[in-house]
């Protein structure tokens, strides 16, 4: 203790700036330097600035937040809208002639719907590891460009086998988007800001549905009235695929990997951008795989509660997302009308996700508020299966209500970004969550395959509302685990951080904690897995 004095703030030892000796000023403490090789990327932001006094007042924080929103959110939103549009383009094509042109028979269309999720499932864990290991924005950009080009290839398919290959690789490249965007959000925003931002960019699924429906309707009507050089369904694949690839190029130019290489921030603001997320106690990225965090993720009951919800909630989603155009046609509308009448469902999704994201953050209970969307979607499923076949408007309204269903899924995704610390653990939990999402969608598509022989029978089954009720049970399980964890105040694992406490008179380094030190209680760590 000759060189510096120690005190404890929130259970974490810190070093007084005033009592640092001249020989130690400007160099890393020995304990931090010893493990610098596997430290969080935040350490680089403060390399050579030890002891610097930073002040982050409310006005500066708002200025930074506004600048971050302006530069990040537009592209995140547009890409996520294209993510939904591209994987559901097959639904539009199903009523625009693709079945006849490539010779789909029997259950071939259902297999095409499932094949996207097989590709997604196969690559989900590897892509999460690559998201941790490689530069985040650059890897995401490559995936965006590749899935756009793969989607264009769908226009060149002439057989079922070719379409299967394209759908599989489309799932492979789109697997990086949701976990990658969750990492972006946890990297740049505080816990209280993350729920709203994730709700906003996820809501562009709805905008994608609106945009896709209008574009498909315009292409279908224009081809019907004036003819076209190629089949209308090929045009929709080329338009959406080329647009996606172009946006991917913009993504690699304008989106930084983290705060440290954001060209639209000056060097001082980059350090402030890291500082403003210090309250998350999660850092901004760690590229080193840590086995103890993988084991912790697999042993955590909350991981499997997340997975169970994703599985049960996405069984209905697998059917509706792949068959929504045919669903609307089954109500008695024409194929062209189904393209247009599907768009209000996107508006329902936008409103419910933004509403639940904002108020979930404002009142600090994302699960409770997001459950309102799940209940709304169950009511919609009941209307579809219970109303008479002659009541087309009522059943169409029921379909619109089902589009409120993603609210809890998004809330859980935001909780993974907010509450799971340690990048190996975070990416593992996200991978398991999204693998379960894939399995649910595959089951949902296969379920339609099994019961879809009659013209309307597949939409009359009460099983989808029952699965919605199972989702409510899964949501309750997650909430119970979070409540128990909050009461127990259990510790969580952190990647090694270098942080600066604000505002005045002292700077400090968060000490490097090894897993054994945390387990033995040699250093207290922040309480973990709280719902923000």
N, C-alpha and C positions, 0 to 999 in steps of 0.2 A: 504493500500500500504506500510505498515511499513516493512513487511517481504520481499517483492520483488517488483521490478519495472516491469511495463508492457510496451510492445510495440506492434505494429501491423505489421504482415508480410502477404502480400496478403490478407488483410482483416481479419486475424485471430489473436486474442490476444495470445501472447506468454510470457513466463517468462524467465527473464535473469538468467542464471546459476550463474553469478558472484555475484548477489545481494541476492541470497537465504540465509536466516539466518541459522546458525548452527542447530537450533532446528527444522527447516523444511527440511533440507537436508536429503535425504534417506527415506522420507515419501511422500505419495501421497497428492497433494493439496486437500483441503477440498471439492472444487467443483467437482473434479474428483472422489474422494472417495465416495461422496454421491450417485453417480449413477453407481458405479462399478459393481453392480449386473447385469446390462444389457449392459455392455460395449462390445466392439469388442474384439475378441480373441487376437488381437495385444497387448492389455494391459498386458497380461500375459508374453509376451516376455520381457517386461521392468520392471516387478515387482522386486523391490529390486535394480534396476539399475538407479534410478532417478538421473539426473544430469550427467550421464556418457557421455563422449565425444567419439563419434564414427566418424570415417573417412571412407568414401566409395569413393575411387578414381576409375578412369576408369579401371585400371588394375584389382582391386579387384572385381568390378562389372562384368567384362568380365569373370573372374574366376568363380564367383558364377553362372552366367548365363550358362556357359558351364557345370558346375556340375549339375545344375537343369535340363538342357536339357538331359544330359546323363542318369539321373535316372528317369525322368518322361516320356519323349516323346516316347521311344520305346514301353512301355507297353500301353500308351494311344493309340498309333497308331495301335498296333496289336489288341487290344480289339475293337477299332472302326471298323477295317476291318472285324472282326468276327461278329460284330453287323449287318453289312449290309449282309454279307454272310448268316448268320443264318436265317434272315427273308426272304431272297429270295431263300433259298434252295428249297422251294416249287416249284419255277419256273423250276428248274432242274428236280425235281421229276415228274413234270407234263408230261414230255416226256420220263420218265424212267419206267412207268408202274403203278404209284400210283393210277391213275384214275380207272383203271380196278381192281386193287387188293383190294381196299377198297369200291368199288361199287359206285363211284361218277357218278351222273346223272344230266342232265340238267344244272342248275345254281349252282350246289354244289361247283364246283371249285372256282367260283367267290366269293362265301360266305366264303370259306376257306381263300382266299386272303384278304377279308375285315375283318375277325375275328381278325387277328393280331392287326389291327388298332382300333377295338372296345376295346380290352384289354388295349391297349396303351392309348386310350382316357379316359377310366374309371379310370385309376390309375395315370394319368399324374399330376394332382394337388396334390393328396396325396403324391406322391413320391417326388415332389418338396418341400413340407413341411418337409418330412423326411430327405431330403438332407440337409436342413437347420438345423434341430433339432438334427440329429444323427451325429456321426463321419463320415465325408464325404467318406474317402477311405474305411472304414470298411463296410458301408452300400452299397457302389457301388460294392465292392467285393462280398458280399452276393448275390446281384442281378445278377452279372455275372455268378457265380457258378450255381445259380438256373435256369437261362435261358439256360445254357448249358445242365443241367440235364433234363429240360423240353423238349428241342429239341430232346434229345435221346429217350424220350417217344414217339415221333412221329413214330419211327420205330416199335413200338409195337401196333400202332392203327390198328384196323381191320374194322372200320366203319366210316361213315361220322361224326356221333355224337362224337366219340372219338377224331377224328382229329380236330373238332371244339373246343373242350375243350383245347387241347394242344395249338392250335394257339392262343386262347384267353390268356392263362397264359404266353405264350411266349411274347405277347405284354405287359402284366403287368410288367414282370421283365425287359424287354428292355427299358421301359419308363424312367428309371433313367439314362441311359447312356449319352444321348446328353446334358441335363441340368446339370448333374453332371460334365461332362468333361468341360463344359463352366465355371462352378464354379472353377474347378481346375485351368483353364487357367487364370481367373481373379485374383485368389489368389496368383499365383506364378510369373506372368509376368506383366510388365508395359504395358500401353496402346499401346505404339508403337511396342511392341513385340507380342501382342495378336493376331492380324489379321493373321500374318504369321503362328503362332503356330496352331491356329484353322484350317487354311487352310491345314496345313500339316496333322494333325490327321484326319480331315474329308476326305482328299484325299485317305485315306486307304479304303474308300468305293470302290474306283476304284481298289486298289490292291486286296481287297476281291473278287471283280468280276473276276479279272484275275485268282486268285488262285482257286476260286470255279469252274470256267469254266474248268480249266485244270484238277482239281481233278475229277469233274463229268465226263468229257470226258474219263479220264483214267479208271474210274470205269465202265462206260458204255461199252467201247471197251474191257476191260479185261473180263467182264462178258459175252459179246457176243462171244468172241473167246474161252474162257476157262471155262465158266460157273461159278456159285457162289452158296454158300450154302444158302444164303438168297437173296432176291430181291435187285437189284442194288440201288433202291431208298432208301431202308432201310440202306444200307451201307453209303450213303452220309449223312444221318441224324446222324448216330452213330459217324462217323468220325468228323464231324463239332461240334457236341454236346460235345463229350468227350474232344476235343481240347479246346473248350471254357471253360469248367469247370476246366481244368488244368491251363489255363491262369488265371482264376479267383483266384486260390490258390496262384499263384505267385503275383497277384495284391495285395492281402491282406498282403503278406509278405513284399513287397518292396515299396509300395506306401504309404506315410504318409498322415495323415488327414490334416495337414497344416505344416507350417515351424517349429512349436514348438516341434513336435515329429519326425522330420526327422532324422533318425539314421545316415544317411550319411553326416550330417552337425554337426560340433561341436557347443557347446552352443553359442560361439561368432558369428559364421557364421549364426546361426539361427536368431539372432537379426539383423544381416546385411541383411539377406534374407527378413525379414519384412520391414526393412528400405528402401530397394531398390524399393519396390512397394508403398512407401508412396505417391509418385506423383499421384497415382491413386485416392487418397482421398476416398477409399472405404473400407479399412481395409482388414482383411483376413478371416472374418467369424463372424457371430453373430447368436446365437441360439435362440434368443428371438423374438417371433412373435409381430409385431407392427401394430396395426390396422390402424393408420394414413397412413402408407406406402401402405397397401392394398388398401385403398380408393384412394390414389394418383395414384396408378397403374391403377385402373379401370377408373379413370377420365382423364387419360392422352391420348390425341388423338394418340400419337405415338404408344401406346400399340396396338390400333386397326388398325393402319396402318400396323404394323408388322403382325398382325393376318390376315388382308385382303390379304397381299402378300402370306403368307403361304398357305392360302386357295386356291387362284387362281393358284399359281404355282404348287401345288401338286396334282391337279386334273389330269393333264397328267401323272405325276409321278406314281399315283396309278395304272394306266393302264400299263405303260411301265415296272415298276419294277416287277409286278406280272405276266406279260405276255410276257416278252422279248424273252424267248426261243420259245414260240409259234409264236411270231411276226416274228422271223427270219425264222422259218419253213414255215410261210405263204409266204415268198419271194421265196420259191421253193427249199430250202435246206433240207437235211435230219435231223432228230433229233440229231444224233451224230455231224453233222456239226454245228448245231445251238449252241451246247455247246462250241465248239471251236471258232466259229466265233463271239461269244458274248464277248470274252476277250478283243479285241482292244477297245471296248467302255470304259472299265475300265481305259485303258491307257489315253484316252481322258480326263476322269474325273480327273485323277491324275495331268496331265499337266496343265489343266485350273485352278484347285483349287490352286495349288502351285504358279502359275504365278500371279493369281489375288490377292492371299493373300500377296505375297511379295511386289508387286508393289502398292497395295492398302495402305500398311503400309508406303512404301517409299515415296509416293507422297501425303499421307494424304487424299485420297478420295476413300474409299473402294467401295462405291456404284457405282460410275461412272465406275471404272475399272471392277468391277464384272459384270456390265451390259453387257459387251462384251460376256460373257458366255451365258447369257440369249438370246441375239440376235442370237448367233451361234445355240443354241438349237431350236429356232423358225425356222431358215433356215432348220435344219434337219427335223422338223415336216412337213414343206412344201414339202420337197423332198419325204417323205414317202407317203403323200396323193396325190401329184400331178403327180409323175412320173408314166408311164405305168406299169401295173403289170408285164410285161415281162422284165422290167429293174431291175433285182434283185440286181445287184451290186450297182446301184445308190440309191436304196431304203435302202440297207444295209449301205451305206455311210451316208445316212440321219439318220439312227438309231445311228450311232457312234456320229454324231454331237449333237444329243439330250442329250448325256451324259455330255455335258458342262453346263447343266441347274442348277446344285446346287450352282453355284458361288454366286448368290445374296442371296440365303438362308443362306449360310455360312457367307457372309458379315453381314447380319442382326443379325445372332447369335453372331457374334463377337461384334457388336455394343451393344447388350444387355449386354454382359460381360463387355464391356468397359465403357459404358455411363450411365448405370442405377445403381445408388448408393442406398445403403440400402438393406440388404439381403432379407428382406421380400418383398420389391418391386421387386428386381431382380428376385427372384424365382417365383413371381406371373406373371411378364411379360413373363418370359421364359415358364411358364406353359400355358398361353393363346396362345403364339406363337406356341407351339408344339401341343396343342389341335386343333388349326386351321389346322396344318399340317396333323393331323389324319383325320379330317373331309374331307379335300381335297382328301386324298388318298382313303377314303371310297367312296366318290362320283366318283372318277376316276374308281375304280373297278366296282361299280354299273353301271357306264356308259357303260363299256364293256359288262356287263351283259345284258343291255337293247338293245344294237345294234349289239351284237356279233353273230347273227344267221347265217349270210352268211360267206363263207370261208375267204373272204378278206374285206368285207364291213366295219368292225369295224376299219380298218386302213385307210380307204379312206375318212373318215369324215373330213371336214375342221374345226371342232369345237376345236380340240386341238391347232392348230395354233392361233385360235381366243382367246383361254384362255391364250396362251403365250403373246399375245398383252395386255390382261387384266393385266397380271403380270407386264408388263412394266409400265402400268398406276399406279399400286400399288407401284412400285419402285419409280416412280416420286413423289407420295404422301408422301412417307417416306422422300425423299430428301427435299421436300418443307417444311415439318415440322421441320426437322433438321436445315435447313437454317434459318427458322423463329426463332427457339429457340436460335440459335447461336447469331442472331442479338439482340434478346431481353435480352440475358445473364441471363436467368431465374435461380433461385437457385434450388438446388436439396437437398434432405434429405440425411443425413449421419447417419450411426450408430455411436455410441460413440467410439471415437478412442483415443489411446494413442500413439503418434508418436514422433519421434526425428528428428529435422531439421539438415541437414548436410551441410558443413562439420564442421567448427571449432568454438570453443570458447563458444558455448552455446547449451543448450538442452532445449526443451520445450514440454509441454503437450498441445495437442489440447483440448480445453475446452469441457465439456459435454454440448451438445445442446439439449434441449427438443424441441419437435415439436412446442409447443406454442412459445418458444423463437425464433425459426426460422421464424414462420409465422409473429410474431410481429416485426421482423427485429432487435431484440436486439443484435444479433451477425451476422455479415456477414458470408455467407458460399460460398464455391467455386461454380463457374458457372456450370450449369448442362446440361447433355444430349447433349454435343458437340460430333460431329463425330471426332474421333481421326484421 
